[in-house]
Amino acid sequence: MSLSSGALAELAAERRRLANEAWSALLAGGASCRLDGSLPAHEAAKLREGESVALGLVARRARREPSATAEAVLDGAAEAWAALPVPGQGRDWDAYRRGGEQALAGLRTVLTETA
């Protein structure tokens, strides 16, 4: 049984909620853009930030396109993620990109397992 786009939206939203909780805990009341790069939690926070953004793309696209297949929604969100401009280079933005890519890959695995 294949996952519907509505079920994909719910899964992406739940995973985003969890990523946001982890991101918030890592920030400890600070802002991502103000993190000191030397902090041990810095890279993990940027990873969670990227994860949250990518999962948000999936959830919004799935809600906007309820008749689309989950695969089409995920493909479109992956294209949108890849096209997002990244304001910098280096460890921060590598972690940000990696977080989004891992989140999308995780959803792709779910789709493969439910096909």
Secondary structure as GFF3:
##gff-version 3
##sequence-region A 1 115
A	DSSP	alpha_helix	5	27	.	.	.	ID=ss1
A	DSSP	three_ten_helix	32	34	.	.	.	ID=ss2
A	DSSP	alpha_helix	42	64	.	.	.	ID=ss3
A	DSSP	alpha_helix	70	83	.	.	.	ID=ss4
A	DSSP	alpha_helix	91	114	.	.	.	ID=ss5
###
